[in-house]
Amino acid sequence: MNRKKDIAVGGIVALVGIAAIWALVQYAGLQASLLWTAIIGAAAWAIRSNVEQKREYEKLLADRKREHYLQFLEFLAGFLGTTDDEPVIKGQRPKQKKSISIEELRMWSLRLTLIGSDEVVNAWNRARNGATDPGESLSMMKNWGQLWLAMRKDCGHIDTKLGVTDVLASFVNDIEKSREYLDS
């Protein structure tokens, strides 16, 4: 509602400004070309300033999204990429899996709702609430792959040709046999 009000007020101000300039040109005999040059220059400066401000904001938000998504993918890679049967070098402690607390995951989720696109937030909710039955592992993988793709699109790869199977292939060796289901 405030946006409509702001647009209406801006329109009225613009009309009053144009009427005032028209009156100056008609009654005061000012040089029209000089006046119109000044008006067009001021309008161009205002528009350019606004566009630059929006671009800077979008760039800052995109950088923040990439950082946030990368943080999650690093957690996911650490969680999926380590095994208990990794060789232990004599004299060294075995590598610990990087654990993440529920509090960290909750805060990540809250930040995601602030900076993530609608598609990413919805995909996160599907992945988080997804299949818990071990028999539904393909459904769960599909949800996580869709989340990953949504993050990828939100980071600027809008026209990506990759599918769920393509992004999950870096973690799942035999994923090709499930391509038809996962990419549907």
Secondary structure, DSSP 8 states (H G I E B T S, - for coil): -HHHHHHHHHHHHHHHHHHHHHHIIIII---HHHHHHHHHHHHHHHHHHHHHHHHHHHHHHHHHHHHHHHHHHHHHHHHHH--TT----TTS---------HHHHHHHHHHHHHHS-HHHHHHHHHHHTS--SGGGHHHHHHHHHHHHHHHHHHTT-TT----HHHHHTTT-TTGGGGHHHHT-
